[in-house]
Amino acid sequence: MALDPEDLSRDLPEPRPPIKTTPPAGEGVPQPHGQSRVTLLAVNSYLVHAYWDVDRDALPAPNPPATLRFHDVTHGSSPSSFDVTVDLDARNWYVHLWSPAQAYYAELGWNEGGEFHSLAKSNPVETPRAWPVSEEEPQSPRSPASPPPAERTAEEVAAAAVAPPANTRDVPESPETRPQPEGEFRPQPEARPPLDAAETLRRRLEGVYAAHGVPAPSVTTPETPPPFAPAFEAPIERLENAAEPPPQHRVDAAETLRRRLAEIRGLGGESADHGAVGEAEAKLPSAHVSACGDLTSQAEARFSPGVSSASHAPSCCGERKG
Amino acid sequence: MEGYLALVLHAHLPYVRHPEHEDSLEENWLFEAITETYVPLFLVIESLIEDGVDFRLTFSLSPTLASMLLDPFLQERYTRKLEKTLELAEREVARTATQPCFHPVALLYRKLLQRVHDAFVNRYGRNLVRGFAQFQSTGRVEVMASAATHGYLPLLSVNESAVRAQVRIGVEHYRQIFGRDPQGFWLPECGYYPGVDALLREQATRYTVLETHGVTRASSRPRYGVYAPIVCPSGVAAFGRDPESSRQVWSSAEGYPGDYDYREFYRDIGYDLDLAYIKPFIHRDGIRLDTGLKYYRITGPGDHKEPYRPDWAEQKAASHAQHFLEERIRQVNGQAASMDRKPMIVAPYDAELFGHWWFEGPRWLDYLIRLAAEQNTVRLATLSEYLDEYPVNQAAAPCMSSWGDRGASDVWLNSSNDWIYPHLHAGAERMEYLSRANPRLTGLTLRAMNQAARELLLAQASDWAFMINSGNMESYARQRTTTHLQNMSGLYRQIENGSIDESALRELEDRDNLFSEIATAAAYASRDGAAD
């Protein structure tokens, strides 16, 4: 049974509860006329949603055309405003904006005789950036390295996370302040168990095939991975200062991996040369993250209109999860 | 050792518990996810631990899902459902005995279901939260907390009290079920807005995960893109999702799950077989449902489907795992020289993708983790381990962002679902008012206030706005939203009038019974108010 939202509205006893915390007029956010309220919500970088309740008694008769006056209060820019004529009975409106990363509040009211009469003033809202900021501002605060005790106040917690001097890039922690990790994790190769992955995988594959009475197929040798492409181009000064990596070691890691898979695939049996792993690999573009870390084009490609799921589920499985 | 990979599986379902119905379609969401995702993932983790594989895996477990997994009523219903499906699998083994194309698949399902039943009933005592706790105690798995009912926090932020309650109750629930503080907090839908990090910090949370542009469009340009976290003004670390590894799994065009050899989700015998045969295993009213037994592979873009070949799919899972790891190695190799720390690749996915939608997902994960253990370039790590190793990170305020379509709030706020928000905001103001006006209540009024808070929390779930937007299960989502809001509104009036209907209250407490041991109303009080 679907209920009409209007039913719900009728069921709600009054537009707002008797909020004791609402600042009286003249203190904090003014409440111009009784129960009239307007609320702003940022939808995206270029779209803001407004909804309102209006005390009709506060309006002159006949009702004048209603106006949403947007005040641009973006930090660092000159205050400005613009008006949007709205249908008061619609009770909500979508306002398209020219620029991202702006801060606004709005007043709902009407214009009369060259003067704006305000019924209600909204909460402030910020629209998100649509691209990265232009420059890196180097700071290196210490992120919380271990969960503070529950009894510590938020202020103490925040104090514990206070940044070192802003212009220091890599502030070492003193032994006194550096907390010890709780787990046993240490990225040391020798800590690895001497597991033969190829053997494990072979055993698993054989088990699967044996369980289902099907022969173990072979798979075409994996293609050579695409040419090496740095996915993140670091600032020039970093590249110049960086120590040269041991390339042979890196090649070995990938080579070892390929060899192990090739071993696993050498189990014999019928050919499975019907698939498109190689094609799929070829289709995968190598990622490039610019030095600024901008991923705009990739993100927007991913958020293609065809993918309606909020979770980006693939088309084969994207229509069910809520 | 040159870089890290954090696999993060976000496990969440909305609260779908319907004792008022003998046969609830929505409860099947939970049952399917247990059979096809949660237990199969547990089987993978068990085998990795048994084989001594060194690995790290991160889960976020939403409080609504955890509450359902802990609920005896749902545990009982699920067990009956599983045993019924096992019965169907037995029949299918017999029915397909002379069909060589389908018989191996029927055998596969029977074996999988037997293993799921054995694990669920015998090893976990029907309580999968116990499994999460056990895995976490090994140090190989880290479980993140999340918001109480998966509220989409940017659109609740008009009332800070509403966001604070979502965060506070979510963390309190985590502490109750795991007996420890969470290290990380999963923001529902990766929904970040400037300031929410301070509320996470109030609950002693160390880190969260954001959509890529939440980090790359931060107030300062992130020196390493999303290969290292940034530190929010509150001190909470924010890790950005790696777009490349996400695309390889999620993308409808390029992602692994769409491979033609993988199992086709939309050809289920619940729809394919004669009604007379399948009727005992679908809805009692004869409504055809997914049974979980599906015999075809994706095959191609059209409607023509060929029989599923488990051996081919197994090989593909191994190949795709290798490809995924090689790509991560390539990424790490490309970064390591240009960074003053090891790069971290953060790869978050919906847990329910694995096994439920992508049947071979758990196999892919198993191969990936075993292969990762056999090389030294990319090591699996948790995000808290990374912060242990690199406590000093770049300061920057992240940008408002989500992982929804278009990367902001469009999915959860548009002309289809915008009617929800005035009511959610008014409800939060009412709860704030009630909790401040009545700080020391006990007895019936306190019960009513706590239930009013539960009803509001349930109405705030991002799932409803999502479903209304998608048009899928829209009427159910509208009903859930309006019913919870009306319940909350009714309780508010009763509390204000001093005339509480106890029997009606008890009925609500029994039906919407999550967070029964948490002082939910007090969570709407100010920052210094008691949460419990």
Boltz contact constraints between the chains, C-beta under 6 A:
constraints:
  - contact:
      token1: [A, 1]
      token2: [B, 479]
      max_distance: 6.0
  - contact:
      token1: [A, 2]
      token2: [B, 475]
      max_distance: 6.0
  - contact:
      token1: [A, 2]
      token2: [B, 478]
      max_distance: 6.0
  - contact:
      token1: [A, 2]
      token2: [B, 479]
      max_distance: 6.0
  - contact:
      token1: [A, 3]
      token2: [B, 482]
      max_distance: 6.0
  - contact:
      token1: [A, 5]
      token2: [B, 419]
      max_distance: 6.0
  - contact:
      token1: [A, 8]
      token2: [B, 482]
      max_distance: 6.0
  - contact:
      token1: [A, 8]
      token2: [B, 485]
      max_distance: 6.0
  - contact:
      token1: [A, 11]
      token2: [B, 486]
      max_distance: 6.0
  - contact:
      token1: [A, 11]
      token2: [B, 489]
      max_distance: 6.0
  - contact:
      token1: [A, 12]
      token2: [B, 489]
      max_distance: 6.0
  - contact:
      token1: [A, 13]
      token2: [B, 493]
      max_distance: 6.0
  - contact:
      token1: [A, 17]
      token2: [B, 429]
      max_distance: 6.0
  - contact:
      token1: [A, 17]
      token2: [B, 430]
      max_distance: 6.0
  - contact:
      token1: [A, 17]
      token2: [B, 433]
      max_distance: 6.0
  - contact:
      token1: [A, 19]
      token2: [B, 429]
      max_distance: 6.0
  - contact:
      token1: [A, 19]
      token2: [B, 433]
      max_distance: 6.0
  - contact:
      token1: [A, 39]
      token2: [B, 158]
      max_distance: 6.0
  - contact:
      token1: [A, 41]
      token2: [B, 155]
      max_distance: 6.0
  - contact:
      token1: [A, 43]
      token2: [B, 409]
      max_distance: 6.0
  - contact:
      token1: [A, 43]
      token2: [B, 410]
      max_distance: 6.0
  - contact:
      token1: [A, 43]
      token2: [B, 413]
      max_distance: 6.0
  - contact:
      token1: [A, 44]
      token2: [B, 406]
      max_distance: 6.0
  - contact:
      token1: [A, 44]
      token2: [B, 408]
      max_distance: 6.0
  - contact:
      token1: [A, 44]
      token2: [B, 410]
      max_distance: 6.0
  - contact:
      token1: [A, 49]
      token2: [B, 413]
      max_distance: 6.0
  - contact:
      token1: [A, 51]
      token2: [B, 422]
      max_distance: 6.0
  - contact:
      token1: [A, 123]
      token2: [B, 158]
      max_distance: 6.0
  - contact:
      token1: [A, 128]
      token2: [B, 399]
      max_distance: 6.0
  - contact:
      token1: [A, 128]
      token2: [B, 400]
      max_distance: 6.0
  - contact:
      token1: [A, 128]
      token2: [B, 408]
      max_distance: 6.0
  - contact:
      token1: [A, 129]
      token2: [B, 217]
      max_distance: 6.0
  - contact:
      token1: [A, 129]
      token2: [B, 399]
      max_distance: 6.0
  - contact:
      token1: [A, 132]
      token2: [B, 216]
      max_distance: 6.0
  - contact:
      token1: [A, 132]
      token2: [B, 217]
      max_distance: 6.0
  - contact:
      token1: [A, 132]
      token2: [B, 221]
      max_distance: 6.0
  - contact:
      token1: [A, 133]
      token2: [B, 221]
      max_distance: 6.0
  - contact:
      token1: [A, 136]
      token2: [B, 220]
      max_distance: 6.0
  - contact:
      token1: [A, 136]
      token2: [B, 221]
      max_distance: 6.0
  - contact:
      token1: [A, 136]
      token2: [B, 223]
      max_distance: 6.0
  - contact:
      token1: [A, 137]
      token2: [B, 220]
      max_distance: 6.0
  - contact:
      token1: [A, 139]
      token2: [B, 395]
      max_distance: 6.0
  - contact:
      token1: [A, 140]
      token2: [B, 392]
      max_distance: 6.0
  - contact:
      token1: [A, 141]
      token2: [B, 231]
      max_distance: 6.0
  - contact:
      token1: [A, 141]
      token2: [B, 395]
      max_distance: 6.0
  - contact:
      token1: [A, 142]
      token2: [B, 391]
      max_distance: 6.0
  - contact:
      token1: [A, 142]
      token2: [B, 392]
      max_distance: 6.0
  - contact:
      token1: [A, 143]
      token2: [B, 231]
      max_distance: 6.0
  - contact:
      token1: [A, 143]
      token2: [B, 237]
      max_distance: 6.0
  - contact:
      token1: [A, 143]
      token2: [B, 387]
      max_distance: 6.0
  - contact:
      token1: [A, 143]
      token2: [B, 391]
      max_distance: 6.0
  - contact:
      token1: [A, 143]
      token2: [B, 393]
      max_distance: 6.0
  - contact:
      token1: [A, 144]
      token2: [B, 206]
      max_distance: 6.0
  - contact:
      token1: [A, 144]
      token2: [B, 235]
      max_distance: 6.0
  - contact:
      token1: [A, 145]
      token2: [B, 387]
      max_distance: 6.0
  - contact:
      token1: [A, 145]
      token2: [B, 391]
      max_distance: 6.0
  - contact:
      token1: [A, 147]
      token2: [B, 181]
      max_distance: 6.0
  - contact:
      token1: [A, 147]
      token2: [B, 204]
      max_distance: 6.0
  - contact:
      token1: [A, 147]
      token2: [B, 206]
      max_distance: 6.0
  - contact:
      token1: [A, 148]
      token2: [B, 204]
      max_distance: 6.0
  - contact:
      token1: [A, 154]
      token2: [B, 202]
      max_distance: 6.0
  - contact:
      token1: [A, 157]
      token2: [B, 201]
      max_distance: 6.0
  - contact:
      token1: [A, 158]
      token2: [B, 235]
      max_distance: 6.0
  - contact:
      token1: [A, 161]
      token2: [B, 235]
      max_distance: 6.0
  - contact:
      token1: [A, 163]
      token2: [B, 395]
      max_distance: 6.0
  - contact:
      token1: [A, 171]
      token2: [B, 392]
      max_distance: 6.0
  - contact:
      token1: [A, 173]
      token2: [B, 391]
      max_distance: 6.0
  - contact:
      token1: [A, 181]
      token2: [B, 388]
      max_distance: 6.0
  - contact:
      token1: [A, 183]
      token2: [B, 139]
      max_distance: 6.0
  - contact:
      token1: [A, 184]
      token2: [B, 139]
      max_distance: 6.0
  - contact:
      token1: [A, 185]
      token2: [B, 385]
      max_distance: 6.0
  - contact:
      token1: [A, 187]
      token2: [B, 1]
      max_distance: 6.0
  - contact:
      token1: [A, 187]
      token2: [B, 379]
      max_distance: 6.0
  - contact:
      token1: [A, 189]
      token2: [B, 376]
      max_distance: 6.0
  - contact:
      token1: [A, 192]
      token2: [B, 54]
      max_distance: 6.0
  - contact:
      token1: [A, 193]
      token2: [B, 52]
      max_distance: 6.0
  - contact:
      token1: [A, 193]
      token2: [B, 54]
      max_distance: 6.0
  - contact:
      token1: [A, 197]
      token2: [B, 370]
      max_distance: 6.0
  - contact:
      token1: [A, 197]
      token2: [B, 374]
      max_distance: 6.0
  - contact:
      token1: [A, 200]
      token2: [B, 370]
      max_distance: 6.0
  - contact:
      token1: [A, 208]
      token2: [B, 314]
      max_distance: 6.0
  - contact:
      token1: [A, 209]
      token2: [B, 311]
      max_distance: 6.0
  - contact:
      token1: [A, 212]
      token2: [B, 104]
      max_distance: 6.0
  - contact:
      token1: [A, 212]
      token2: [B, 107]
      max_distance: 6.0
  - contact:
      token1: [A, 212]
      token2: [B, 108]
      max_distance: 6.0
  - contact:
      token1: [A, 212]
      token2: [B, 310]
      max_distance: 6.0
  - contact:
      token1: [A, 214]
      token2: [B, 104]
      max_distance: 6.0
  - contact:
      token1: [A, 214]
      token2: [B, 311]
      max_distance: 6.0
  - contact:
      token1: [A, 217]
      token2: [B, 311]
      max_distance: 6.0
  - contact:
      token1: [A, 219]
      token2: [B, 315]
      max_distance: 6.0
  - contact:
      token1: [A, 225]
      token2: [B, 326]
      max_distance: 6.0
  - contact:
      token1: [A, 230]
      token2: [B, 334]
      max_distance: 6.0
  - contact:
      token1: [A, 231]
      token2: [B, 331]
      max_distance: 6.0
  - contact:
      token1: [A, 231]
      token2: [B, 334]
      max_distance: 6.0
  - contact:
      token1: [A, 232]
      token2: [B, 225]
      max_distance: 6.0
  - contact:
      token1: [A, 232]
      token2: [B, 227]
      max_distance: 6.0
  - contact:
      token1: [A, 232]
      token2: [B, 335]
      max_distance: 6.0
  - contact:
      token1: [A, 234]
      token2: [B, 338]
      max_distance: 6.0
  - contact:
      token1: [A, 238]
      token2: [B, 338]
      max_distance: 6.0
  - contact:
      token1: [A, 239]
      token2: [B, 338]
      max_distance: 6.0
  - contact:
      token1: [A, 242]
      token2: [B, 337]
      max_distance: 6.0
  - contact:
      token1: [A, 242]
      token2: [B, 338]
      max_distance: 6.0
  - contact:
      token1: [A, 245]
      token2: [B, 336]
      max_distance: 6.0
  - contact:
      token1: [A, 245]
      token2: [B, 337]
      max_distance: 6.0
  - contact:
      token1: [A, 250]
      token2: [B, 333]
      max_distance: 6.0
  - contact:
      token1: [A, 253]
      token2: [B, 329]
      max_distance: 6.0
  - contact:
      token1: [A, 253]
      token2: [B, 375]
      max_distance: 6.0
  - contact:
      token1: [A, 253]
      token2: [B, 376]
      max_distance: 6.0
  - contact:
      token1: [A, 253]
      token2: [B, 377]
      max_distance: 6.0
  - contact:
      token1: [A, 254]
      token2: [B, 326]
      max_distance: 6.0
  - contact:
      token1: [A, 254]
      token2: [B, 329]
      max_distance: 6.0
  - contact:
      token1: [A, 256]
      token2: [B, 375]
      max_distance: 6.0
  - contact:
      token1: [A, 257]
      token2: [B, 375]
      max_distance: 6.0
  - contact:
      token1: [A, 261]
      token2: [B, 322]
      max_distance: 6.0
  - contact:
      token1: [A, 272]
      token2: [B, 312]
      max_distance: 6.0
  - contact:
      token1: [A, 272]
      token2: [B, 315]
      max_distance: 6.0
  - contact:
      token1: [A, 275]
      token2: [B, 261]
      max_distance: 6.0
  - contact:
      token1: [A, 277]
      token2: [B, 319]
      max_distance: 6.0
  - contact:
      token1: [A, 281]
      token2: [B, 323]
      max_distance: 6.0
  - contact:
      token1: [A, 283]
      token2: [B, 254]
      max_distance: 6.0
  - contact:
      token1: [A, 284]
      token2: [B, 254]
      max_distance: 6.0
  - contact:
      token1: [A, 287]
      token2: [B, 244]
      max_distance: 6.0
  - contact:
      token1: [A, 289]
      token2: [B, 225]
      max_distance: 6.0
  - contact:
      token1: [A, 292]
      token2: [B, 221]
      max_distance: 6.0
  - contact:
      token1: [A, 293]
      token2: [B, 216]
      max_distance: 6.0
  - contact:
      token1: [A, 293]
      token2: [B, 222]
      max_distance: 6.0
  - contact:
      token1: [A, 293]
      token2: [B, 225]
      max_distance: 6.0
  - contact:
      token1: [A, 294]
      token2: [B, 216]
      max_distance: 6.0
  - contact:
      token1: [A, 295]
      token2: [B, 212]
      max_distance: 6.0
  - contact:
      token1: [A, 295]
      token2: [B, 216]
      max_distance: 6.0
  - contact:
      token1: [A, 295]
      token2: [B, 243]
      max_distance: 6.0
  - contact:
      token1: [A, 298]
      token2: [B, 243]
      max_distance: 6.0
  - contact:
      token1: [A, 299]
      token2: [B, 212]
      max_distance: 6.0
  - contact:
      token1: [A, 299]
      token2: [B, 213]
      max_distance: 6.0
  - contact:
      token1: [A, 299]
      token2: [B, 407]
      max_distance: 6.0
  - contact:
      token1: [A, 302]
      token2: [B, 247]
      max_distance: 6.0
  - contact:
      token1: [A, 303]
      token2: [B, 405]
      max_distance: 6.0
  - contact:
      token1: [A, 303]
      token2: [B, 406]
      max_distance: 6.0
  - contact:
      token1: [A, 303]
      token2: [B, 407]
      max_distance: 6.0
  - contact:
      token1: [A, 307]
      token2: [B, 252]
      max_distance: 6.0
  - contact:
      token1: [A, 308]
      token2: [B, 470]
      max_distance: 6.0
  - contact:
      token1: [A, 310]
      token2: [B, 189]
      max_distance: 6.0
  - contact:
      token1: [A, 310]
      token2: [B, 404]
      max_distance: 6.0
  - contact:
      token1: [A, 310]
      token2: [B, 411]
      max_distance: 6.0
  - contact:
      token1: [A, 310]
      token2: [B, 466]
      max_distance: 6.0
  - contact:
      token1: [A, 311]
      token2: [B, 350]
      max_distance: 6.0
  - contact:
      token1: [A, 312]
      token2: [B, 250]
      max_distance: 6.0
  - contact:
      token1: [A, 314]
      token2: [B, 252]
      max_distance: 6.0
  - contact:
      token1: [A, 314]
      token2: [B, 255]
      max_distance: 6.0
  - contact:
      token1: [A, 314]
      token2: [B, 257]
      max_distance: 6.0
  - contact:
      token1: [A, 314]
      token2: [B, 258]
      max_distance: 6.0
  - contact:
      token1: [A, 315]
      token2: [B, 252]
      max_distance: 6.0
  - contact:
      token1: [A, 316]
      token2: [B, 257]
      max_distance: 6.0
  - contact:
      token1: [A, 316]
      token2: [B, 258]
      max_distance: 6.0
  - contact:
      token1: [A, 316]
      token2: [B, 265]
      max_distance: 6.0
  - contact:
      token1: [A, 317]
      token2: [B, 265]
      max_distance: 6.0
  - contact:
      token1: [A, 317]
      token2: [B, 357]
      max_distance: 6.0
  - contact:
      token1: [A, 321]
      token2: [B, 352]
      max_distance: 6.0
  - contact:
      token1: [A, 322]
      token2: [B, 463]
      max_distance: 6.0
  - contact:
      token1: [A, 322]
      token2: [B, 466]
      max_distance: 6.0
  - contact:
      token1: [A, 322]
      token2: [B, 467]
      max_distance: 6.0
  - contact:
      token1: [A, 322]
      token2: [B, 473]
      max_distance: 6.0
